[in-house]
Amino acid sequence: MLKKFMSALRSIPFFGKEKSEASEIQALRAAAQRGDAAAQYNLGLAYMNVGGVARHHGEAMKYYRLVAHQGFEKAITALNDLYPRQNGY
């Protein structure tokens, strides 16, 4: 499932909204709300401007925290990288 979401995120262009882009992000949000750890992590990536949505560190942190509490190492690393940015370092 992680490969499917990563593939979807890679196919989304950085600029301009398309119907397929919006539907992919909506599907990702729906899966994240159901507690899917991969979807939560990938939505955090999307909010860090990997693609699909506007950059928003607060939203990225929200999703990274959700998945970090489930023990997902990449999310823990991403949070460690984000904290200095949030504090102005």
C-alpha positions as CSV (number, residue, x, y, z in Angstrom):
1,M,0.0,0.0,0.0
2,L,2.9,2.4,0.7
3,K,4.2,1.9,-2.8
4,K,0.8,2.8,-4.2
5,F,0.7,6.1,-2.3
6,M,4.2,7.0,-3.1
7,S,3.6,6.3,-6.8
8,A,0.5,8.5,-6.6
9,L,2.5,11.3,-4.9
10,R,5.3,11.1,-7.5
11,S,2.8,11.4,-10.3
12,I,1.3,14.6,-9.0
13,P,2.7,17.8,-10.6
14,F,4.0,20.5,-8.3
15,F,2.1,23.4,-9.9
16,G,-1.6,23.5,-11.0
17,K,-4.5,21.6,-9.7
18,E,-5.9,18.8,-11.8
19,K,-8.9,16.6,-11.1
20,S,-6.7,13.5,-10.7
21,E,-4.4,15.3,-8.3
22,A,-7.3,16.5,-6.1
23,S,-8.9,13.1,-6.1
24,E,-5.5,11.4,-5.1
25,I,-5.0,13.8,-2.2
26,Q,-8.7,13.3,-1.1
27,A,-8.1,9.6,-1.2
28,L,-4.9,10.0,0.8
29,R,-6.7,12.2,3.4
30,A,-9.6,9.6,3.7
31,A,-7.1,6.8,4.3
32,A,-5.2,8.9,6.8
33,Q,-8.4,9.6,8.8
34,R,-9.0,5.9,8.9
35,G,-5.7,5.5,10.7
36,D,-3.6,4.2,7.8
37,A,0.0,4.9,8.8
38,A,1.4,4.9,5.3
39,A,-1.3,7.4,4.2
40,Q,-0.6,9.6,7.3
41,Y,3.1,9.7,6.5
42,N,2.6,10.3,2.8
43,L,0.2,13.2,3.6
44,G,2.9,14.6,5.8
45,L,5.3,14.4,2.8
46,A,2.7,16.1,0.6
47,Y,2.5,19.0,3.1
48,M,6.2,19.3,3.0
49,N,5.8,20.2,-0.6
50,V,6.6,16.9,-2.1
51,G,3.5,17.5,-4.2
52,G,-0.2,17.9,-4.3
53,V,-0.9,20.5,-1.6
54,A,0.6,23.9,-0.5
55,R,3.5,23.7,1.9
56,H,2.3,23.8,5.5
57,H,4.8,22.6,8.2
58,G,2.1,22.6,10.9
59,E,-0.1,20.1,8.9
60,A,3.0,18.0,8.1
61,M,3.9,17.8,11.8
62,K,0.3,16.8,12.6
63,Y,0.4,13.8,10.3
64,Y,4.0,12.9,11.2
65,R,3.1,12.9,14.9
66,L,0.1,10.6,14.3
67,V,2.3,8.0,12.5
68,A,5.3,8.5,14.8
69,H,3.1,7.4,17.8
70,Q,2.6,4.2,15.8
71,G,6.4,3.7,15.8
72,F,7.1,4.6,12.1
73,E,10.8,5.5,12.1
74,K,10.7,7.7,9.0
75,A,8.1,9.9,10.7
76,I,10.2,10.2,13.8
77,T,13.1,11.3,11.7
78,A,11.0,13.8,9.8
79,L,9.7,15.3,13.1
80,N,13.3,15.7,14.3
81,D,14.1,17.5,11.1
82,L,11.1,19.8,11.4
83,Y,11.4,20.9,15.0
84,P,14.4,23.2,14.3
85,R,12.5,24.8,11.4
86,Q,9.5,25.5,13.6
87,N,11.7,27.1,16.3
88,G,13.6,29.3,13.9
89,Y,16.9,27.5,13.9
